[in-house]
Amino acid sequence: VGVYSAVLAALAAEPDKDLSSACLSLFRRIQSTEKWQPSTRMYTSVIFSQRVQGQDGRKEAFRLFREMLELERSESSVVSLDAFVFETVLRVLHSKDDLVAARSSLEVLTTMLRFYLVEGKQDLAPNQICMDSCLDCLAKSGDEKARKAALELLKQLKGLHKNGALSASPSEKVERFVQDSHSENHI
């Protein structure tokens, strides 16, 4: 298991499309031939490798994230979502002019907030990187509804921070960008 994990991490570390494809291929082979379940770190490495694959990679990263969500619900699973998984997925989904990625990033951050605020998983408090990745992706999606969702989410996150429910808040730079992107469409 440790060797596979190290190989997947090494393949994922380089921003190369061929290595990214090899990482995903090895992961799929592990899933189909081994008698054990891939670990959280293996999933995270494969998700990270998809950052160089463009829109298809973002879709695959989100699909893998959803697969992890399902596995975590299983009592026999070794997969456990942690803050690093969420941050990795949100970084990979972060893009410009990709409405699917924007909607996916909103779902990921909303899931993280639900785990933290509703289910009490204290180790899943969204950090500034997670918030900024999601907000920026929504604001740059090219879609008015997504820009509006970014503004609503920004207000919610700032309120949670102000009330002490979140220790982090979105960066001022992203906050200004979200507000500007929304106001430019209402002039």
Contacts in CASP RR format, 6 or more apart in sequence:
PFRMAT RR
TARGET T0000
AUTHOR 0000-0000-0000
METHOD contacts of the structure
MODEL  1
VGVYSAVLAALAAEPDKDLSSACLSLFRRIQSTEKWQPSTRMYTSVIFSQ
RVQGQDGRKEAFRLFREMLELERSESSVVSLDAFVFETVLRVLHSKDDLV
AARSSLEVLTTMLRFYLVEGKQDLAPNQICMDSCLDCLAKSGDEKARKAA
LELLKQLKGLHKNGALSASPSEKVERFVQDSHSENHI
1 36 0 8 1.000
1 39 0 8 1.000
4 26 0 8 1.000
4 30 0 8 1.000
4 38 0 8 1.000
4 42 0 8 1.000
5 39 0 8 1.000
5 41 0 8 1.000
5 42 0 8 1.000
5 45 0 8 1.000
7 26 0 8 1.000
8 23 0 8 1.000
8 26 0 8 1.000
8 27 0 8 1.000
8 42 0 8 1.000
8 45 0 8 1.000
8 46 0 8 1.000
8 49 0 8 1.000
9 41 0 8 1.000
9 45 0 8 1.000
11 19 0 8 1.000
11 20 0 8 1.000
11 22 0 8 1.000
11 23 0 8 1.000
11 26 0 8 1.000
11 45 0 8 1.000
11 49 0 8 1.000
12 19 0 8 1.000
12 20 0 8 1.000
12 23 0 8 1.000
12 45 0 8 1.000
12 46 0 8 1.000
12 48 0 8 1.000
12 49 0 8 1.000
15 51 0 8 1.000
15 52 0 8 1.000
16 52 0 8 1.000
17 52 0 8 1.000
17 53 0 8 1.000
19 49 0 8 1.000
20 49 0 8 1.000
20 50 0 8 1.000
20 51 0 8 1.000
20 52 0 8 1.000
20 53 0 8 1.000
20 57 0 8 1.000
21 53 0 8 1.000
23 45 0 8 1.000
23 46 0 8 1.000
23 49 0 8 1.000
24 46 0 8 1.000
24 49 0 8 1.000
24 50 0 8 1.000
24 60 0 8 1.000
27 38 0 8 1.000
27 42 0 8 1.000
27 43 0 8 1.000
27 46 0 8 1.000
30 38 0 8 1.000
30 42 0 8 1.000
31 38 0 8 1.000
36 78 0 8 1.000
37 71 0 8 1.000
37 77 0 8 1.000
37 78 0 8 1.000
37 79 0 8 1.000
38 79 0 8 1.000
39 78 0 8 1.000
39 79 0 8 1.000
40 68 0 8 1.000
40 78 0 8 1.000
40 79 0 8 1.000
40 80 0 8 1.000
40 81 0 8 1.000
40 82 0 8 1.000
40 85 0 8 1.000
43 64 0 8 1.000
43 67 0 8 1.000
43 68 0 8 1.000
43 79 0 8 1.000
43 85 0 8 1.000
44 84 0 8 1.000
44 85 0 8 1.000
44 88 0 8 1.000
46 64 0 8 1.000
47 61 0 8 1.000
47 64 0 8 1.000
47 65 0 8 1.000
47 85 0 8 1.000
47 88 0 8 1.000
47 89 0 8 1.000
47 92 0 8 1.000
48 88 0 8 1.000
48 91 0 8 1.000
48 92 0 8 1.000
50 57 0 8 1.000
50 58 0 8 1.000
50 60 0 8 1.000
50 61 0 8 1.000
50 64 0 8 1.000
50 92 0 8 1.000
51 57 0 8 1.000
51 61 0 8 1.000
51 91 0 8 1.000
51 92 0 8 1.000
53 60 0 8 1.000
54 95 0 8 1.000
55 95 0 8 1.000
55 98 0 8 1.000
55 100 0 8 1.000
55 101 0 8 1.000
57 92 0 8 1.000
58 92 0 8 1.000
58 93 0 8 1.000
58 95 0 8 1.000
58 98 0 8 1.000
58 100 0 8 1.000
58 101 0 8 1.000
58 104 0 8 1.000
59 100 0 8 1.000
59 104 0 8 1.000
61 89 0 8 1.000
61 92 0 8 1.000
61 93 0 8 1.000
62 89 0 8 1.000
62 93 0 8 1.000
62 101 0 8 1.000
62 104 0 8 1.000
62 107 0 8 1.000
62 108 0 8 1.000
65 85 0 8 1.000
65 89 0 8 1.000
65 108 0 8 1.000
68 79 0 8 1.000
68 81 0 8 1.000
68 85 0 8 1.000
69 81 0 8 1.000
69 111 0 8 1.000
71 77 0 8 1.000
71 79 0 8 1.000
72 79 0 8 1.000
72 80 0 8 1.000
72 81 0 8 1.000
81 115 0 8 1.000
81 124 0 8 1.000
82 123 0 8 1.000
82 124 0 8 1.000
83 112 0 8 1.000
83 123 0 8 1.000
83 124 0 8 1.000
83 125 0 8 1.000
83 127 0 8 1.000
83 130 0 8 1.000
86 108 0 8 1.000
86 109 0 8 1.000
86 111 0 8 1.000
86 112 0 8 1.000
86 124 0 8 1.000
86 126 0 8 1.000
86 130 0 8 1.000
87 127 0 8 1.000
87 129 0 8 1.000
87 130 0 8 1.000
87 133 0 8 1.000
89 108 0 8 1.000
90 105 0 8 1.000
90 108 0 8 1.000
90 109 0 8 1.000
90 129 0 8 1.000
90 130 0 8 1.000
90 133 0 8 1.000
90 134 0 8 1.000
91 129 0 8 1.000
91 133 0 8 1.000
93 101 0 8 1.000
93 104 0 8 1.000
93 105 0 8 1.000
93 108 0 8 1.000
93 133 0 8 1.000
93 134 0 8 1.000
93 137 0 8 1.000
94 101 0 8 1.000
94 105 0 8 1.000
94 133 0 8 1.000
94 134 0 8 1.000
94 136 0 8 1.000
94 137 0 8 1.000
95 101 0 8 1.000
95 102 0 8 1.000
95 137 0 8 1.000
95 140 0 8 1.000
96 137 0 8 1.000
96 140 0 8 1.000
96 141 0 8 1.000
97 140 0 8 1.000
97 141 0 8 1.000
97 142 0 8 1.000
98 137 0 8 1.000
98 141 0 8 1.000
99 141 0 8 1.000
99 142 0 8 1.000
99 143 0 8 1.000
99 146 0 8 1.000
101 137 0 8 1.000
101 141 0 8 1.000
102 137 0 8 1.000
102 138 0 8 1.000
102 140 0 8 1.000
102 141 0 8 1.000
102 143 0 8 1.000
102 146 0 8 1.000
103 146 0 8 1.000
105 133 0 8 1.000
105 134 0 8 1.000
105 137 0 8 1.000
105 138 0 8 1.000
106 134 0 8 1.000
106 138 0 8 1.000
106 146 0 8 1.000
106 149 0 8 1.000
106 153 0 8 1.000
108 134 0 8 1.000
109 126 0 8 1.000
109 130 0 8 1.000
109 131 0 8 1.000
109 134 0 8 1.000
109 153 0 8 1.000
112 124 0 8 1.000
112 126 0 8 1.000
112 130 0 8 1.000
113 126 0 8 1.000
115 121 0 8 1.000
115 124 0 8 1.000
116 122 0 8 1.000
116 124 0 8 1.000
116 125 0 8 1.000
116 126 0 8 1.000
117 160 0 8 1.000
117 165 0 8 1.000
125 166 0 8 1.000
125 167 0 8 1.000
125 168 0 8 1.000
126 157 0 8 1.000
126 166 0 8 1.000
126 168 0 8 1.000
127 168 0 8 1.000
128 168 0 8 1.000
128 169 0 8 1.000
128 170 0 8 1.000
128 171 0 8 1.000
131 157 0 8 1.000
131 168 0 8 1.000
131 169 0 8 1.000
131 170 0 8 1.000
131 174 0 8 1.000
132 170 0 8 1.000
132 171 0 8 1.000
132 174 0 8 1.000
134 153 0 8 1.000
135 150 0 8 1.000
135 153 0 8 1.000
135 154 0 8 1.000
135 157 0 8 1.000
135 170 0 8 1.000
135 174 0 8 1.000
135 175 0 8 1.000
135 177 0 8 1.000
135 178 0 8 1.000
136 174 0 8 1.000
136 177 0 8 1.000
136 178 0 8 1.000
138 146 0 8 1.000
138 147 0 8 1.000
138 149 0 8 1.000
138 150 0 8 1.000
138 153 0 8 1.000
138 178 0 8 1.000
139 146 0 8 1.000
139 147 0 8 1.000
139 150 0 8 1.000
139 174 0 8 1.000
139 177 0 8 1.000
139 178 0 8 1.000
139 181 0 8 1.000
139 182 0 8 1.000
140 181 0 8 1.000
141 147 0 8 1.000
144 185 0 8 1.000
147 178 0 8 1.000
147 181 0 8 1.000
147 182 0 8 1.000
147 185 0 8 1.000
148 182 0 8 1.000
150 178 0 8 1.000
150 181 0 8 1.000
150 182 0 8 1.000
151 178 0 8 1.000
151 179 0 8 1.000
151 182 0 8 1.000
154 170 0 8 1.000
154 175 0 8 1.000
154 178 0 8 1.000
154 179 0 8 1.000
157 166 0 8 1.000
157 169 0 8 1.000
157 170 0 8 1.000
158 169 0 8 1.000
158 170 0 8 1.000
158 175 0 8 1.000
159 165 0 8 1.000
160 166 0 8 1.000
161 167 0 8 1.000
161 168 0 8 1.000
161 169 0 8 1.000
170 178 0 8 1.000
END
